[in-house]
Amino acid sequence: MNLIAIGDNVVDCYLDQEKYYPGGNCVNVAVNAKRNGAEKVAYIGIFGTDEKAEHIKYALNKESIDFKAARTAEGISGQPQVSLTTEGDRVFIGGPKNTVQHLLKLQLTDEDLDFISDYDLCHVSCYSSMESELPKLSKVIDISYDFSNNLDLEYVELVAKHIKHAFFSVAELTDGKLKQFMDAIKVFNFEVVALTRGSLPALFIKGDYIYEQNLQPIKVVDTMGAGDSLIAGFLVNYISGENMRISLERATHSAENTCKIYGGFGYPREF
């Protein structure tokens, strides 16, 4: 199975540790896809020209992620500031807005589309600023999309016709609101829908069947990137032909491993 991720790259700056870690939804998914057994993984995004961008590239090289199609623009990398609770939950508390990811938007060329079409699946997120590129992207490859906690149905409708696999974070919804949301998104006919619920078991929906994640008790160090790791683990196994239950079990194991380390996938560096 070969996966390409297109979108955000950042460094997560842990204020209490005075260290930063490479991350961003699409970078995290790419790295964890490779760790979960994907044969070929690539990443396209916009890198800054600061030392933080160089550290992200260093980590991607170490993880054998191909980023030759990525762009570089003069400016600083995304660098959200992070604090950890005593339970290991990450809390974002700000960061600069004049980053290359905020100021610039990726546009795919015909050469990019030729390169992308060699992969089995493309992962994009709502942080990728790729909404306008989805129509042409979906013509050459299947797309998985992380909506994160953007549950606005008008936004979902805007991109849904281009998406095959949809991931949502619904931890803030009550049971009643969750049921309403699940009913509302049926009209979009995603092949697979995943609903992560924080510390509660995630729900994966295929057709009329709902699969519930089986959580094991583990010692959580840091939840940063756990959802991205879950996505990567699921996609690699599911697209490779495993059934839903096995894919979800392996995805859960992937997320558990991520919760045992700091950062989305390690590689700390001091400020």
C-alpha positions as CSV (number, residue, x, y, z in Angstrom):
1,M,0.0,0.0,0.0
2,N,1.4,3.4,-1.0
3,L,0.1,6.7,0.6
4,I,0.8,10.3,0.0
5,A,-0.2,13.1,2.4
6,I,-0.6,16.7,1.3
7,G,-0.9,19.6,3.7
8,D,0.4,20.9,7.0
9,N,3.8,20.6,8.6
10,V,4.6,22.3,11.9
11,V,6.7,21.9,15.0
12,D,4.9,21.5,18.3
13,C,6.6,23.6,20.9
14,Y,6.4,22.1,24.4
15,L,6.8,25.0,26.7
16,D,7.4,23.0,29.9
17,Q,10.2,21.0,28.2
18,E,11.6,23.8,26.2
19,K,11.7,21.4,23.2
20,Y,9.9,21.1,19.9
21,Y,8.8,18.1,17.9
22,P,8.0,17.8,14.2
23,G,4.3,17.3,13.5
24,G,1.2,18.5,11.7
25,N,-1.7,16.2,10.8
26,C,-0.4,15.3,7.3
27,V,3.2,14.8,8.4
28,N,2.1,12.6,11.4
29,V,-0.1,10.5,9.1
30,A,2.7,10.1,6.6
31,V,5.2,9.0,9.2
32,N,2.8,6.6,11.0
33,A,1.7,5.1,7.7
34,K,5.3,4.2,7.0
35,R,5.6,2.8,10.5
36,N,2.5,0.7,10.0
37,G,3.9,-1.0,7.0
38,A,3.1,1.2,4.0
39,E,5.6,0.4,1.3
40,K,5.9,3.9,-0.2
41,V,5.0,7.1,1.5
42,A,5.3,10.7,0.3
43,Y,4.5,14.2,1.6
44,I,3.8,17.4,-0.2
45,G,3.5,20.7,1.7
46,I,5.2,24.1,2.1
47,F,8.4,24.3,4.2
48,G,9.7,27.4,5.7
49,T,13.4,28.4,5.6
50,D,14.1,28.3,9.4
51,E,15.9,25.7,11.5
52,K,12.5,24.2,12.5
53,A,11.8,23.3,8.8
54,E,15.2,21.7,8.6
55,H,14.4,19.6,11.6
56,I,11.1,18.4,10.1
57,K,13.0,17.4,6.9
58,Y,15.6,15.6,9.0
59,A,12.9,13.6,10.7
60,L,11.2,12.8,7.4
61,N,14.4,11.6,5.9
62,K,15.0,9.4,8.9
63,E,11.5,7.9,8.4
64,S,12.0,7.3,4.7
65,I,9.3,9.8,3.6
66,D,9.7,11.2,0.1
67,F,9.2,15.0,0.1
68,K,10.9,15.9,-3.1
69,A,7.6,17.4,-4.5
70,A,7.3,19.7,-1.5
71,R,7.8,23.5,-1.8
72,T,10.0,25.8,0.2
73,A,9.1,29.5,0.8
74,E,11.0,32.2,2.6
75,G,9.6,32.5,6.1
76,I,9.0,30.6,9.4
77,S,7.4,27.3,10.1
78,G,4.1,26.7,11.9
79,Q,5.0,26.4,15.6
80,P,2.0,26.0,17.9
81,Q,2.8,26.2,21.6
82,V,1.7,23.2,23.6
83,S,1.2,22.5,27.3
84,L,0.5,19.0,28.7
85,T,-1.9,18.2,31.5
86,T,-1.0,15.7,34.2
87,E,-3.0,13.1,32.3
88,G,-0.9,13.6,29.1
89,D,-3.5,15.5,27.2
90,R,-2.0,18.2,24.9
91,V,-3.5,21.7,25.1
92,F,-2.6,24.2,22.3
93,I,-2.1,27.7,23.7
94,G,-1.2,29.8,20.7
95,G,1.6,30.5,18.3
96,P,2.7,32.9,15.5
97,K,0.3,33.5,12.6
98,N,2.9,34.9,10.1
99,T,4.0,31.4,9.1
100,V,4.4,30.2,5.5
101,Q,1.5,27.8,6.0
102,H,-0.8,30.7,7.0
103,L,0.4,33.0,4.3
104,L,0.7,30.7,1.3
105,K,-1.6,28.2,-0.3
106,L,-0.5,25.1,-2.2
107,Q,-1.6,24.7,-5.8
108,L,-1.1,21.4,-7.6
109,T,0.4,21.3,-11.0
110,D,-0.1,18.7,-13.7
111,E,3.3,17.3,-12.8
112,D,2.2,17.0,-9.2
113,L,-1.0,15.2,-10.2
114,D,1.1,12.7,-12.3
115,F,3.3,12.1,-9.3
116,I,0.3,11.7,-6.9
117,S,-1.5,9.3,-9.2
118,D,1.2,6.6,-8.6
119,Y,-0.1,6.3,-5.0
120,D,-3.1,4.3,-3.7
121,L,-4.5,6.9,-1.4
122,C,-4.0,10.6,-0.7
123,H,-4.6,12.0,2.9
124,V,-5.6,15.6,3.3
125,S,-6.9,17.5,6.3
126,C,-8.9,20.6,7.0
127,Y,-5.6,22.2,8.0
128,S,-4.2,21.7,4.5
129,S,-6.0,24.6,2.8
130,M,-6.7,22.3,-0.1
131,E,-10.4,22.7,-0.6
132,S,-10.0,24.4,-4.0
133,E,-7.6,21.6,-5.1
134,L,-9.9,18.7,-4.2
135,P,-11.8,18.5,-7.5
136,K,-8.7,17.9,-9.6
137,L,-7.0,15.8,-6.9
138,S,-10.0,13.5,-6.7
139,K,-9.9,12.8,-10.4
140,V,-6.5,11.0,-10.0
141,I,-6.6,9.4,-6.6
142,D,-9.0,8.4,-3.7
143,I,-8.9,10.8,-0.8
144,S,-9.1,10.4,2.9
145,Y,-9.9,13.6,4.8
146,D,-9.5,14.6,8.5
147,F,-12.2,17.2,9.3
148,S,-10.8,17.3,12.9
149,N,-13.5,19.1,15.0
150,N,-14.9,21.0,12.1
151,L,-18.4,19.6,12.2
152,D,-20.1,22.4,10.2
153,L,-22.4,20.5,7.8
154,E,-22.0,23.3,5.2
155,Y,-18.3,22.8,5.2
156,V,-18.6,19.0,5.1
157,E,-20.9,19.3,2.1
158,L,-18.4,21.5,0.4
159,V,-15.8,18.8,0.2
160,A,-17.7,15.6,0.7
161,K,-18.2,14.7,-2.9
162,H,-14.4,14.5,-3.4
163,I,-13.8,12.3,-0.3
164,K,-13.9,8.6,0.2
165,H,-12.9,8.2,3.8
166,A,-13.8,10.8,6.4
167,F,-12.5,11.3,9.9
168,F,-14.1,13.5,12.5
169,S,-13.3,14.5,16.1
170,V,-16.6,14.5,18.0
171,A,-15.3,14.5,21.6
172,E,-17.3,17.6,22.5
173,L,-20.7,16.3,21.3
174,T,-23.3,14.9,23.7
175,D,-24.8,11.5,22.9
176,G,-27.8,13.2,21.4
177,K,-25.8,15.6,19.3
178,L,-23.6,12.8,18.1
179,K,-26.6,10.8,17.0
180,Q,-27.9,13.8,15.1
181,F,-24.5,14.3,13.4
182,M,-24.2,10.7,12.4
183,D,-27.7,10.8,10.9
184,A,-26.9,14.0,9.0
185,I,-23.7,12.8,7.3
186,K,-25.3,9.6,5.9
187,V,-26.3,11.6,2.9
188,F,-22.7,12.1,1.9
189,N,-22.1,8.4,1.3
190,F,-18.6,8.1,2.5
191,E,-17.2,4.6,2.2
192,V,-15.8,4.8,5.8
193,V,-16.5,7.3,8.5
194,A,-14.5,7.5,11.7
195,L,-15.6,9.4,14.8
196,T,-13.0,9.8,17.5
197,R,-14.3,10.7,20.9
198,G,-11.2,11.6,23.1
199,S,-10.8,9.1,25.9
200,L,-13.9,7.2,24.7
201,P,-13.8,4.4,22.1
202,A,-13.8,5.7,18.5
203,L,-16.6,4.6,16.2
204,F,-16.0,3.5,12.6
205,I,-18.9,3.3,10.3
206,K,-19.1,1.3,7.0
207,G,-22.5,1.0,5.4
208,D,-25.0,0.3,8.1
209,Y,-22.6,-1.2,10.5
210,I,-20.9,0.6,13.4
211,Y,-17.6,-0.8,14.7
212,E,-16.5,0.3,18.2
213,Q,-12.9,0.6,19.2
214,N,-11.7,-1.7,21.9
215,L,-9.5,0.3,24.2
216,Q,-6.8,-1.3,26.4
217,P,-5.6,0.4,29.7
218,I,-2.2,2.0,29.0
219,K,0.0,4.6,30.6
220,V,-0.4,7.8,28.6
221,V,2.6,10.0,28.3
222,D,1.3,12.4,25.6
223,T,-1.8,12.3,23.4
224,M,-0.2,14.4,20.7
225,G,-0.7,12.8,17.3
226,A,-2.7,9.8,18.6
227,G,-5.6,10.5,16.3
228,D,-3.3,10.9,13.3
229,S,-1.6,7.6,14.2
230,L,-5.1,6.0,14.4
231,I,-5.9,7.3,11.0
232,A,-2.6,6.0,9.5
233,G,-2.9,2.6,11.1
234,F,-6.4,2.2,9.8
235,L,-5.8,3.4,6.3
236,V,-2.7,1.3,5.7
237,N,-4.5,-1.9,6.8
238,Y,-7.9,-1.2,5.3
239,I,-6.5,-0.2,1.9
240,S,-4.2,-3.2,2.0
241,G,-7.3,-5.4,2.1
242,E,-7.7,-6.2,5.8
243,N,-11.3,-6.3,7.2
244,M,-12.7,-3.5,9.3
245,R,-12.1,-5.2,12.7
246,I,-8.5,-6.1,12.0
247,S,-7.9,-2.6,10.6
248,L,-9.4,-1.0,13.6
249,E,-7.4,-3.2,16.0
250,R,-4.1,-2.4,14.3
251,A,-5.1,1.3,14.2
252,T,-5.7,1.3,17.9
253,H,-2.3,-0.3,18.6
254,S,-0.7,2.4,16.5
255,A,-2.4,5.1,18.5
256,E,-1.4,3.4,21.8
257,N,2.2,3.4,20.7
258,T,2.0,7.1,19.9
259,C,0.5,7.9,23.4
260,K,3.7,6.3,25.0
261,I,6.1,8.9,23.6
262,Y,6.3,12.7,23.5
263,G,5.4,14.5,20.3
264,G,3.6,13.2,17.3
265,F,6.3,10.7,16.5
266,G,9.3,11.7,18.6
267,Y,12.5,13.6,17.4
268,P,12.7,16.3,20.2
269,R,15.0,19.3,19.7
270,E,15.7,22.0,22.3
271,F,14.5,25.6,21.6
